[in-house]
Amino acid sequence: MSCSQESADSPVEPVMETAIAFSANQNEETVTRTTTPLHEKGVNTFIVWGFKNTAVTGNDYTAYQNVIPGYTVRWYNNSGYTTTSNTNGWEYVNQQSVNDPEQTIKYWDWDAKAYRFFGITGGAYSTHEANGAYEVTITVDGSSEENTPYYSHLWISNGGEGQKPFGQPVQLEFIKPLSKVRFMFIFEDPSLASTTELSGKSFAPTNGNTIKTKAQLTISYPLTGTSVAETATFTSEPEGLTAFTQDYYESVTKNGDGIVISPYWGAPENPLENVYTVLPATNQGTYTLTVDVNGEPKTTVVPAEYMNWQLGYQYTYIFKVHVDGGVSINAVQAAFTTWTDHPGDHTIYNW
């Protein structure tokens, strides 16, 4: 056997393979935005898709390949770095359900022009691929928040300077496509609260439309072109409420006769801390509050600009009862929410 001088002087270097893996780190991103590991929210399984772009003209990605076609990913405690594909507790290799295709380990392609990853946290869903985009449709239901899945923002990178590096664990940001709304009353003269009855409460769209609480949501993830973010659109006729009827308060106080006198006379003992979970909504128009103050009907209108609800936000509408019995909108507060009352915090969920 012999070898040429060329082969002797130019040895072939081995190609180092790096497995695609997923991150579940908790990061502090800004003073008002934090990240929470998904499994800490009780979500231990999700579905992930991955694509790589194989051609680009300028900034326009023109071709792609499906790398991960909807793999199941599962969380296992204390399992990080126990396999090549698991660095932070999430495993996708051989996690398929019975009769589903085998889920094999995937490696980074250093020659790829870009990578894209996205996912949802399960439940019933459908998918559709067309016109350079991958669409995932889920059911969003404010009356069944626990059954409404999270979906992720699009993770996209070309691996270049200032972008997410290839070869590192992929970290997705998951969000739940719901908003929260509550309304409450305060008194211009707090001493009058214990002798003021508020009844017949209704906070509803002035135009008579319903408050949307359930619909199909389609998330479209671009696979080609120049867009680098997903779009989410409700794609079915939504169901809803005719009005919000229960205001928010945290406790009640009774007098010696067992009658509730705080937060106001005769306030229902339940439900406490009532918050409505609804679909995000824009361009709703004005809302009208109607309430009987000691039997006298009162109304006030909330301007349309305060009635735009973004996903992941909680909105509080505070109405003031005046000493003459009139009612006015006193304040509107909006805060990112962790689905409990933590004003100012915006929590997103990572894997």
C-alpha positions as CSV (number, residue, x, y, z in Angstrom):
1,M,0.0,0.0,0.0
2,S,1.1,3.5,-0.6
3,C,-0.1,7.1,-0.3
4,S,0.5,10.2,-2.3
5,Q,2.6,13.1,-1.0
6,E,-0.5,15.2,-1.1
7,S,-2.4,13.0,1.2
8,A,0.6,12.7,3.6
9,D,1.0,16.5,3.8
10,S,-2.7,17.3,4.0
11,P,-4.4,15.0,6.5
12,V,-8.2,15.2,6.7
13,E,-9.4,16.7,10.0
14,P,-12.4,14.9,11.5
15,V,-15.7,16.8,11.6
16,M,-16.8,17.3,15.2
17,E,-20.5,16.6,15.7
18,T,-22.5,18.5,18.3
19,A,-25.9,17.3,19.3
20,I,-28.9,19.6,19.3
21,A,-30.0,20.0,22.9
22,F,-32.4,22.2,24.9
23,S,-32.0,24.6,27.7
24,A,-34.1,25.1,30.8
25,N,-32.1,27.8,32.5
26,Q,-33.7,30.6,34.4
27,N,-32.4,34.0,33.4
28,E,-33.0,37.5,34.6
29,E,-33.5,39.6,31.5
30,T,-34.6,43.0,32.7
31,V,-35.9,44.5,36.0
32,T,-39.4,43.6,35.0
33,R,-38.9,40.5,32.9
34,T,-37.9,37.1,34.3
35,T,-37.8,33.6,33.0
36,T,-39.1,30.5,34.7
37,P,-38.3,26.9,33.8
38,L,-41.3,25.3,32.2
39,H,-41.3,22.3,34.4
40,E,-41.7,24.6,37.4
41,K,-45.1,25.5,36.0
42,G,-46.0,21.8,36.0
43,V,-45.4,21.3,32.3
44,N,-43.2,18.3,31.7
45,T,-43.9,17.5,28.1
46,F,-44.0,19.6,24.9
47,I,-43.8,19.2,21.1
48,V,-40.9,20.8,19.2
49,W,-40.3,21.5,15.5
50,G,-37.0,22.4,14.0
51,F,-36.0,23.6,10.5
52,K,-32.7,24.6,8.9
53,N,-32.4,27.0,6.0
54,T,-30.2,25.7,3.2
55,A,-30.1,28.7,0.9
56,V,-30.1,32.5,1.3
57,T,-30.0,35.4,-1.1
58,G,-29.1,38.6,0.8
59,N,-31.3,38.4,3.9
60,D,-34.0,36.4,2.1
61,Y,-34.0,32.7,3.1
62,T,-35.1,30.7,0.1
63,A,-35.0,27.0,1.0
64,Y,-35.3,24.9,4.1
65,Q,-35.3,21.3,5.4
66,N,-37.4,19.8,8.2
67,V,-34.9,18.6,10.9
68,I,-37.2,17.9,13.8
69,P,-40.7,17.0,12.6
70,G,-42.7,17.4,15.8
71,Y,-40.7,15.5,18.4
72,T,-42.0,14.9,22.0
73,V,-39.7,16.4,24.6
74,R,-39.9,15.3,28.2
75,W,-38.5,16.6,31.5
76,Y,-36.7,14.2,33.8
77,N,-35.4,15.4,37.2
78,N,-31.6,15.3,37.7
79,S,-31.1,14.0,34.1
80,G,-29.0,16.8,32.7
81,Y,-25.8,15.6,31.0
82,T,-26.8,12.0,31.3
83,T,-27.0,11.7,27.5
84,T,-25.5,13.6,24.6
85,S,-28.9,15.1,23.7
86,N,-29.8,16.2,27.3
87,T,-27.9,19.0,28.9
88,N,-30.6,20.5,31.1
89,G,-33.1,17.9,32.0
90,W,-35.1,17.8,28.7
91,E,-34.8,14.7,26.5
92,Y,-36.2,14.1,23.0
93,V,-34.4,10.9,21.8
94,N,-36.7,7.9,22.0
95,Q,-39.5,9.9,23.6
96,Q,-42.0,9.0,21.0
97,S,-45.4,7.5,21.8
98,V,-46.3,4.0,20.8
99,N,-46.7,3.5,17.0
100,D,-45.1,6.9,16.3
101,P,-41.8,7.2,14.3
102,E,-38.6,6.8,16.2
103,Q,-37.1,10.1,17.5
104,T,-33.4,10.1,16.8
105,I,-30.6,12.3,17.9
106,K,-30.0,15.4,15.7
107,Y,-26.8,17.2,15.1
108,W,-26.0,20.8,14.2
109,D,-25.1,21.4,10.5
110,W,-22.3,24.0,10.6
111,D,-23.1,24.8,6.9
112,A,-26.7,25.7,7.5
113,K,-27.7,29.2,6.6
114,A,-30.0,29.5,9.6
115,Y,-31.9,27.4,12.1
116,R,-35.5,27.8,13.4
117,F,-37.2,26.1,16.4
118,F,-40.6,26.5,17.9
119,G,-43.0,24.4,20.0
120,I,-46.2,24.0,22.0
121,T,-47.0,22.3,25.2
122,G,-49.3,19.6,23.9
123,G,-53.1,19.2,24.0
124,A,-55.1,18.9,20.8
125,Y,-53.5,20.7,17.8
126,S,-53.3,20.5,14.1
127,T,-50.5,21.6,11.7
128,H,-50.3,22.8,8.1
129,E,-47.3,23.7,6.0
130,A,-47.7,26.0,3.0
131,N,-46.4,29.2,1.4
132,G,-43.1,29.1,3.3
133,A,-44.6,28.9,6.7
134,Y,-45.5,26.2,9.3
135,E,-48.8,26.7,11.0
136,V,-49.9,25.2,14.3
137,T,-53.5,25.6,15.5
138,I,-54.6,25.2,19.1
139,T,-57.7,25.8,21.2
140,V,-57.5,28.8,23.6
141,D,-60.1,28.7,26.4
142,G,-60.2,31.1,29.2
143,S,-62.6,29.0,31.1
144,S,-60.1,26.1,31.0
145,E,-56.8,27.8,31.5
146,E,-55.0,24.6,32.5
147,N,-56.0,23.0,29.2
148,T,-54.8,25.9,27.1
149,P,-51.3,25.1,25.9
150,Y,-48.4,27.4,25.9
151,Y,-46.8,28.2,22.5
152,S,-43.3,29.5,21.9
153,H,-41.9,32.4,20.1
154,L,-39.8,31.6,17.0
155,W,-36.2,30.8,17.8
156,I,-34.2,31.8,14.7
157,S,-30.5,32.3,14.2
158,N,-27.9,32.2,11.4
159,G,-25.2,31.6,14.0
160,G,-23.4,34.9,13.1
161,E,-22.1,37.6,15.3
162,G,-24.7,39.0,17.7
163,Q,-27.0,36.1,17.1
164,K,-27.8,32.9,19.1
165,P,-24.8,30.6,18.5
166,F,-25.1,27.3,16.8
167,G,-24.0,24.4,19.0
168,Q,-25.4,25.8,22.2
169,P,-28.5,24.5,23.9
170,V,-31.6,26.0,22.3
171,Q,-33.7,28.1,24.6
172,L,-37.3,28.9,23.7
173,E,-39.7,31.4,25.3
174,F,-43.1,30.0,25.9
175,I,-46.2,32.1,26.4
176,K,-49.9,31.4,27.2
177,P,-52.2,33.2,24.8
178,L,-54.6,34.6,27.4
179,S,-55.2,37.9,29.2
180,K,-56.7,38.6,32.6
181,V,-59.2,41.3,33.6
182,R,-60.7,42.3,36.9
183,F,-62.7,45.3,38.0
184,M,-63.1,46.8,41.5
185,F,-64.6,49.6,43.5
186,I,-63.2,52.2,45.8
187,F,-65.0,55.0,47.7
188,E,-64.3,58.7,47.6
189,D,-65.3,58.6,51.4
190,P,-64.2,55.2,52.7
191,S,-66.4,55.6,55.7
192,L,-69.5,55.3,53.5
193,A,-68.5,51.9,52.2
194,S,-70.1,50.0,55.1
195,T,-73.5,51.6,54.4
196,T,-73.4,51.6,50.6
197,E,-74.9,48.7,48.7
198,L,-73.6,48.0,45.2
199,S,-75.7,45.6,43.2
200,G,-76.6,44.8,39.6
201,K,-73.0,45.1,38.5
202,S,-72.3,44.8,34.8
203,F,-69.1,45.7,32.9
204,A,-69.5,45.0,29.2
205,P,-68.9,46.3,25.7
206,T,-71.0,49.3,24.9
207,N,-71.9,48.0,21.5
208,G,-73.4,44.8,22.8
209,N,-70.7,42.5,21.6
210,T,-69.6,39.5,23.7
211,I,-66.3,39.3,25.6
212,K,-64.3,36.7,23.9
213,T,-63.1,33.7,26.0
214,K,-62.6,30.8,23.6
215,A,-61.5,30.3,20.0
216,Q,-59.0,28.5,17.7
217,L,-55.6,30.2,17.5
218,T,-53.3,29.6,14.5
219,I,-49.6,30.5,15.0
220,S,-47.7,30.9,11.7
221,Y,-44.0,30.4,11.9
222,P,-42.1,31.7,8.8
223,L,-39.7,29.3,7.2
224,T,-38.5,31.4,4.3
225,G,-38.3,35.1,3.4
226,T,-37.1,37.9,5.7
227,S,-39.6,37.7,8.6
228,V,-38.0,36.6,11.9
229,A,-41.1,36.4,14.1
230,E,-44.3,34.3,14.3
231,T,-47.8,35.7,13.9
232,A,-50.8,34.5,15.9
233,T,-54.4,34.9,14.6
234,F,-57.7,33.7,15.9
235,T,-59.2,31.6,13.1
236,S,-62.7,30.5,14.4
237,E,-65.8,32.3,15.6
238,P,-65.1,32.9,19.3
239,E,-67.3,32.2,22.2
240,G,-67.8,34.6,25.0
241,L,-69.5,36.3,27.9
242,T,-72.1,39.0,27.7
243,A,-70.6,40.9,30.7
244,F,-68.3,40.9,33.7
245,T,-70.6,40.8,36.7
246,Q,-68.4,40.0,39.7
247,D,-66.0,42.6,41.0
248,Y,-62.7,41.9,42.7
249,Y,-61.9,42.1,46.4
250,E,-59.7,39.9,48.6
251,S,-61.8,39.5,51.8
252,V,-65.1,40.5,53.5
253,T,-65.9,41.8,56.9
254,K,-69.2,41.3,58.8
255,N,-70.9,43.3,61.5
256,G,-72.3,41.8,64.7
257,D,-75.5,40.8,62.8
258,G,-73.5,38.7,60.3
259,I,-74.0,41.2,57.4
260,V,-71.1,42.0,55.2
261,I,-70.1,45.6,55.5
262,S,-66.7,45.5,53.8
263,P,-65.7,46.0,51.0
264,Y,-69.2,47.4,50.9
265,W,-72.7,46.6,52.3
266,G,-74.0,43.2,51.2
267,A,-71.0,42.3,49.1
268,P,-71.1,38.6,48.1
269,E,-68.9,36.4,50.3
270,N,-67.8,34.4,47.3
271,P,-66.1,34.4,45.0
272,L,-63.2,36.3,46.4
273,E,-60.3,37.5,44.3
274,N,-62.3,37.1,41.1
275,V,-60.3,37.6,37.9
276,Y,-61.6,36.8,34.4
277,T,-59.4,35.0,31.9
278,V,-60.2,36.1,28.4
279,L,-58.7,36.1,24.9
280,P,-56.4,39.0,24.0
281,A,-58.4,41.6,22.2
282,T,-58.0,44.9,20.4
283,N,-60.3,47.5,18.8
284,Q,-63.2,46.5,21.1
285,G,-64.6,50.0,21.4
286,T,-65.8,51.4,24.7
287,Y,-67.0,49.5,27.7
288,T,-69.9,50.6,30.0
289,L,-70.1,49.9,33.7
290,T,-73.6,49.8,35.2
291,V,-74.2,49.5,38.9
292,D,-77.0,50.2,41.3
293,V,-75.7,52.4,44.2
294,N,-78.2,52.0,47.1
295,G,-80.8,51.1,44.5
296,E,-80.1,54.0,42.1
297,P,-78.8,53.0,38.6
298,K,-75.4,54.6,37.7
299,T,-73.3,54.2,34.6
300,T,-69.8,55.2,33.4
301,V,-68.0,54.6,30.2
302,V,-64.4,53.5,29.8
303,P,-62.7,54.9,26.7
304,A,-61.8,52.5,23.9
305,E,-58.1,53.1,24.2
306,Y,-58.1,51.4,27.6
307,M,-59.8,48.3,26.3
308,N,-57.0,46.7,24.3
309,W,-55.8,43.5,26.0
310,Q,-52.5,42.0,25.1
311,L,-51.6,38.4,25.9
312,G,-49.8,37.8,29.2
313,Y,-51.2,41.1,30.7
314,Q,-53.5,41.6,33.6
315,Y,-55.8,44.6,33.5
316,T,-57.5,46.2,36.5
317,Y,-60.3,48.7,36.1
318,I,-60.9,50.8,39.3
319,F,-64.2,52.6,39.7
320,K,-64.8,55.3,42.3
321,V,-68.1,55.7,44.1
322,H,-68.5,59.4,45.0
323,V,-70.1,60.9,48.0
324,D,-73.1,61.9,45.9
325,G,-73.6,58.3,44.8
326,G,-72.1,58.9,41.3
327,V,-69.6,56.4,39.8
328,S,-66.6,57.2,37.6
329,I,-63.6,55.4,36.2
330,N,-60.8,56.3,38.6
331,A,-57.8,54.3,37.2
332,V,-56.8,51.7,34.8
333,Q,-53.8,49.5,35.7
334,A,-52.1,47.1,33.3
335,A,-49.3,44.8,34.3
336,F,-47.6,41.7,33.1
337,T,-48.8,38.8,35.2
338,T,-47.8,35.4,36.3
339,W,-51.5,34.5,36.4
340,T,-51.5,35.6,40.1
341,D,-51.4,39.1,41.4
342,H,-47.8,40.2,40.9
343,P,-48.0,43.7,39.2
344,G,-45.0,44.7,37.2
345,D,-43.7,41.2,36.6
346,H,-43.7,39.7,33.1
347,T,-43.0,36.0,33.2
348,I,-42.1,33.9,30.2
349,Y,-41.5,30.2,30.3
350,N,-38.3,28.6,28.9
351,W,-37.0,25.2,28.0
